[in-house]
Amino acid sequence: MEIDKAIGESDDKRLKTKYNNAIFVIRRALSLYSIEEVAFSFNGGKDSTVLLHLLRAGYFLHKKELSSSNGGLSSFPVRTIYFESPSAFTEINAFTYDAAQTYGIQLDIIRQDFKSGLEALLKANPIRAIFLGVRIGDPTAVGQEQFSPSSPGWPPFMRVNPILDWSYRDVWAFLLTCKVKYCTLYDQGYTSIGSIHDTVPNALLSVNDTSSKEKFKPAYLLSDGRLERAGRVKKNASVKNDVGSDSHKHEVLLASVIAVGDEILSGTVEDQLGLSLCKKLTSVGWSVQQTSVLRNDVDSVSEEVDRQRSICDMVFIYGGVGPLHSDVTLAGVAKAFGVRLAPDEEFEEYLRHLISEQCTGDRNEMAQLPEGITELLHHEKLSVPLIKCRNVIVLAATNTEELEKEWECLTELTKLGGSTSLMESKRLMTSLTDVEVAEPLSKLGLEFPDIYLGCYRKSRQGPIIITLKGKDNARIDLAVQGLCKKFKEDTERKQPERIGYTYKETAAVDGYVAF
């Protein structure tokens, strides 16, 4: 069998492992179900093409074991279904029919939607299992295993996913190593093919050329497989950054900071990262709603992340990231979103360069990331990318120096403060008593609901420091004048000898306005 021979002669150990695992799944399915009870859903795409040849090899090896025959594979008896759509690319249709003729495949062509077509197919045939070219990272892959029953509401059958743990790079390594044909669209810059209405060439493969016609490099030259779906957008659509979009331009964004570590709770380690992170967020106009410290427990992390992600624009979490038994942060984040941890080939490559031989194969625990929701934020200053799961940022910093570097990279990559109107602030310092300050501040808060008012003392005998924050500096000035006027009126009424503390007479002392 040419596929098995090509993989056997390859020097790519990773590809061999992926191939052997996929063949095991296929042969297991062929042992559990008769050939009449299985089907293969073929759509002409790269993943489906890989699965076609894996099935050919798997069936050959299965048949060889049963009959002890070394004969070739003249036909492909697995029922193959193709959902033909008027919105499919003509190149996809042409490749599909050409592959069927080349490999002796009898296509069952269905011209209904996927669900209706399956219902009709399963009603007319004794099919119990369907081979699918689903990979981790696909929208439909979340929650699936290599053998997964169909979802509620769908006709009952077993979904068999032999290449579930394959990466974009694995797919192209297989196709190029085995030298099999694939759809020509992939040589024109398409990296993930849907319908003619929502698929364009991947702009990351664009070639600078003097000619008027835009040219693209082939799909297998895409360096970051995580970006394979960058061409699966509506034509002429604009994609907005979820942090720096115009919708957030004039509003105060809310953040939450979570630290994970038993050593912080026991007082063994002093947490400097939370303080530094709060200052950085405030400096770019964010409002920190809550900081929390959690023990090294998956459920504790999951519950807190789930609570904070629903009420804040962004959640920052640090601590508990690594290979130790106490490093539960990523597992907690995954559980908060209702997904599992799954191998991430791109992240594993970064780890391999960082820790070399200590990073071992597919089972490297540090390369397990929340499935289907993880985005890696690459930056040349970072040895490994930052991890972003929807609106949760996982920081790997263990000290303030590392945090400084990660923060600098993060602000460049996500524009945390780029489109947000920065908070203006003024701090006032007074020797008035708490009782004298309380009523004027309460009244000011009613008059200026858009201004944040805060009070604190550095010591019980020290002066009261009042903080005024808002988006409009002019409004803050008005609030300061109003507050000073209220203090004057209050002190004039209660203690006439203290008259004279007007706004014009205030002076800046160590960054504060004293009165």
N, C-alpha and C positions, 0 to 999 in steps of 0.2 A: 504493500500500500504506500503510495508516494508521499502522503502526508506524514505518516508515522516515520518513514525513512528520513524525510527532510528534518523533522524535529530531532530525531536520534543523532543526526550528523551535525546538529547545531552546537555551538559553544556557549549559547545563552542558557545558563543554569536556571535563571528565573523563568524563562519561557518553558523550559522542560518541566519545571515544577507545575506551572499553571496548566500546561497541556495534560500532564499525567493526572492532575486532580480533576480536570474537566472530563477526561476519558473515563475516569472512575465513576463519576456521576452518571454519565451516559450509559455505561455498561450496567450500573446498578439499576437504572430505570428499565433497561431492556430485560433485566432478569426479573423485575417485579411485574412488568406488564408484557403481554404478548405484542407482536408487531402490529396486530390489528387494533390494539388498544392505545397506541401512541400516535402522535401527530407532531408536525414541525411547522411553526408559524414563520414563514419566510417573507421578508419585505424588501430584499435587495440592498439593504444598507450594509455598512462594514461589519457591524456586530453580527448581523444575521448571516453574512457571508462566512465569517469565522465559524459560526455554529454549524453551518451547512457542512463544512469540511471536517469539523470535529465529529459530527454525526456520521459522516461517511467513514472516517477512521474508526470510530467507536463501534459502529455496526460491523465493520470488517473484522476487528479484533474479537468482537463477541461471537460472530459466526465462526471465525477460525478456531476459537476455543471449543465451541460445541461440536464441530465437525472434524477438527484436526486437519483441516484442509489449508493449503497454501495458495489456493486459487485467488485470482483477482476479483475485483468488485465490478461487475458488469452493469448492475442496476442499483437504484436506491429505493428500497421498498417502503421506507417510512412515509406515511401519508403527509404530503406537504400542502399547506394551505396558503393562498396568497390573496390578500384583501386588495382588490384592484379599485383605485379611486380616480375620479376625473381630475383631482387636484394633484396627482402624483407627477413627478418629473418624467418626461418621455424617456430620458436616459435610464431611470430606475426600472420602468416597464421593460425596456429593451434588454437591459442586463438580466432581469429576472427570467424572461423567456429564453434568453440565450443560455443561461446557467441550467435551466430545466432540460434543454435539449442536449447540452454538453454532458451532463451527468446522469442522464436517464431518469429524470424526476417527472412523476405524473402530478401536475399541479391541480389542486382543487381551487378554482378561481371563485372568490366570493365578492359580490358587488353590493353588499350591504355594509352597514356600520359594524364595527368589531363585535359589539355585544350581541346584536341581532344575528349576525352571521354565525357566531359561535353557538348560539342557542339552536339554530337550525341544523348546524353541522353535528352537534352532539346528540340531537334528537334523532337524526337519521343514521348515525354510526355509533359503534360501541367504544368511542374514544374515552379513555380515563385519564390520560396524561398528555400534556402538550409541552414540547421543548420550546423555550423562549430565549432570545438573545438579550436578556436584561442584564445590565451591569450596575454596580453600585455607582451612584451619582445620577442615574436616570430618575426622572420624577416618579416613575412607577415602582422603583426598587425599594423604597423605604419599607422596612419591616419584613421584607421577603428573605427566605432562606433558599438553599439550593433545591429543596423540595418544599413547596408551599401550597396548601389548598387555595382554591380560588376565593376571592373576597365575597362577603355576604351580598346577596342580590344578584350574583352572577351564576350562570349554570355551573354545577359542581364538576370540577376536574382538578388534577394535580398539576401545578405549574412546576416545571423542571428547568432550573436555571444553571446550566453547567459553567457559564462564564461570569457568574455574579461578581466574583472577586477580581475580575480582570480590569486592568486600567486601559486608558487610551493607548498608552505606549505598548502594552502587551498585545493589543489588537493589531497594531501595525507591525510589531515584531513578528507575529504569526503570519500575517498576509505576505510580508516581504520575504520571510524565511522560506515559506512554502511556495512562493512564486505563483500564487493563484490569481486569477482575474478578479477584479472588483469594479464597481461602477465608475465610469470615467469622470463623473462629477468630482470625485475626490482628488483628481489631478488638476482640477480647475479652482482649487481653494475652498471647496465645501468640506467642512469637518464634521457636521452633524446634519443629516438631511431629513426634513419633514415634508411639508407640502410646498407647492410653488408659491403659496401665499405668505408663508412665514419663514422662508429660508433664503439666505443670501450667502455669498462667499465670506469666509472669515477674514475680517479686515486686518487681523494680525499677520496674515500671510500675503498681504498686498506687496507688490514689487514696484519700486520706483522705476518708472520707464518714461522715456521721452515721447512715446507714442500716445495718441489720444485715448486709446482703449486701455482700461485698467487690467493689469495682469496679476495673477496670484500664484504662489508656490503651492506644490501639492500638499495634501492634508498631513502626510506622515512627517512633514518638516515642522509641524507645530511643536514648539519646545515645551509648552506647559499644557498637558492634557486636560487640566482643570478648566481650560478655556475653550474646549471643543464646541460648546453650545453658544459661543459668542456670535455665531451666524444665524442662530435660531431666534430672530426678532422680527417684528413687523417692519416691512420696508418703510424707510423714512421715519421710523419711530425714534424717539429720544429716550434714553435710559437715564434716570436721575439717581444721584447718590442718595441713599436713604438718610444720611446725616446732613449733607450740605445742600439739600434741595431748597428751592424757592419757598416751599410751603413752611419752612422753618425760619425764614429770613428775619421776621420781626417778633418771634415768640421766644420765651425763655425755655430752653431745653432742659429736661430733667434727667439727672443721673443718679445711679446708686453704686456704692462701692462695697464689695464683699471681700473679706479676707478669710482664708481657710487655713487653720493650723491650731492644733492642740497646744503647741508651745507658746502661742500668743495668749491663749486663755489661761494657761498656768502661770503666766508671768515670766517664763524662761526667756522669751524673746520680746523685745520692745518693738512694736509695729510702727515703723517710720514711713512705710509705703503709703498707708492710708492717709496720713496727714499731708504728705507731699502730693498725692493724687488729688485730694480735695482742693488744695491750693491751685493746682494746674487747671483743674476743671473750672473753678471760679474765675481764673484769670482770662479764660476764653469765653466767658459769658454763660456757662452752664450753672444750673442750680442743683446742688447735691442734696437729694431728698433724705438719704439715709446711708449710714455706714454700719456694717455688721461684721462680727467675727464669729466664724462657725468652727465646730470641731470637725475632725477628719472623718466624716460620715456621709455616705452617698445620699441618703434620704434627707439629711439636713441641708446639704448643698442643693439638692433638687427642689425642695420645698421653697427655699429662699430665692433661688434663681427664678423659679416659676412665678413667685409673687412679685418680685421686683421687675421682671421683664414686661409684665402686663401693665405696670403703672409708670414706667420710666422710658424715656427715649433710648437710653443706653445704660447697660449694666457692665461694670468693670469688676473682674474677679481675678484674684491672684493667690498664690500659695497652693500647695497640693497638686502640682503639675510635675510629673516625672514617672519613673518606673517602680518606685517603692510601694509597698502595700498601703501606705498612708496617703498616697497621691490619688485622691478620689475626685478631683475637681471636674475633669472631663467626663467621667462617668455620671456625675451629678448633673452636669449641663445637659448631657444626652437624655437622661431620664426626665429632666424638666420639660424637654421638647417632645417627649414620647418617641424617641428614636433610639437606636442601639449604637454602640461603638463599632466601627468597621475599619478595616485596613485602608490606609491612604498612601498610595504609591508615591505621589509627589513629595509628601511630607517625609516619607521614609528615606527618599533620596537625600534630602537635606540632612537627616540624622546620620545617614551612612557617611557622608562627608565629614560630619562633625565628630562622631565617635567611632568611626571606622569599623573594625571587626567586632566591636561590642554590640553593634546593631545587627541582629541576626534574622535574616529571611522574613517570611510572611507573618511570623508570629511575634514580631517586635511590638511589645505592648505600647511603647511610646508612639508608635505610628498609627494607633487606633484613635480615630476622631469621630465625633457625632455624625452619623450617616445622613447625607442628603441636605444638610443645613450649614456645612462648614465652608468658609471661604478663607483661603490663605492669603495674607497681606504681605507681599514680598517687598523687601527693601534691601538695597545693596549694603547698608550698614549693619544689617542683622544676619547672623549666621543661620538662623532658622526663621521662617515667617511667623508673624503674629497670627493667632487663631481668632476668627470672628464667626460666631454662630448666631445668625440673624442679628439681633440687637444686643448680643453679649460678646464682650471682648475679653479673651483669656490672656492675661499677662504672665510672662515667665520670669519677670524680674524678681530678684531676691534681695536687692539693696537699692538705695536711692540712685546710685550711679547708673545701674542697669535700667532703672525706671526712666531716668532722664533720656537715655538713648531710645528706649522703646516709645516714649512719649513723643519725642522729636519725629521719629519715623511715622508714628500713628497720625499725628497732626498733618503730615504731608500726604499720607495715603488716603485719609478719610475726610480731610478738611473739617476737623472737629469744630474749629472756630472760624473757618473761612467765610461762611455765609451767614453767620449768626451775629446779630448786633451785640457788641460787647457791652457788658454791664458797667455802668458808671457808678462810682461810689464816693462818698465823703464820710469821714469819721470826725465826730465831735467829742470833746472831753470836757466834763463839768465836775465841779466840786459840790453841786447840789445833792441833796439826799435822795434816796430812792423814792420816798413819799412825794417829794417836790417834783420829781421827774415823771412819775407814773401817769398822772392825769393829763398833762400836756401831750405826752407821747400817744396816749390812747385817742385823744381828739385828733391829733395829726394823722394817725392811721386811718381814721374815717374820712378825712379830707383828701388824703393821697393814697387811695387803695392800690395804686400802681407802684408805690415805693415800698421796698422792704425795709423794715425798721428792726434793728437788733441792738441789744444792750448787754454789756458784760463789764466786769471788773477784773483787773489783774491781781488785786488783793482786796481784802475786806475793807481796809482803811484807805485804799487808793481811790482815784476819781472814777466816775462812771464814763465808759466809752460807748457812744451811740453811733451805730453804723446805718447809713442810708444808701440803699442800692436801687438802681433802676436803669431803664433803657434810655431815658432822656435826661441829659445833664441839666437842661434848663429847669425841668421839673424838680430835680434834686435841689437846685439852688433855691427854688421857691419854697420847698419843704424846709430847708435849713432856715431861711428867713422867717417862715411861719413859726418854726419851733422856737427860735430865739425870741420872737415877739411874745409867744405864749409864756416863756420863762420870765421875761421881763414883767409881764402883767401879773404873773403869779407871785413873783418875789416882791413886787411893788405892793401888792395887796397884803401879803403876809408879813414881809419884813422890809419896811420902807428903807432901812439903812443900806440895803443891798441893791438899790437901783443903779443902773448903769451898764448892765450886761446886754447891750444891744448887739445886733449882728455886725454893725460897722466897727465895733470895738473889739471884735474877735481877732485872734492872732494864731498863726500856724505854729504849733509846738510839736516837734518830732513827728511830723506828718499828720497831726490832728489839728482841728480848729478848737481852740480853748475859749471858754466863756464862763 
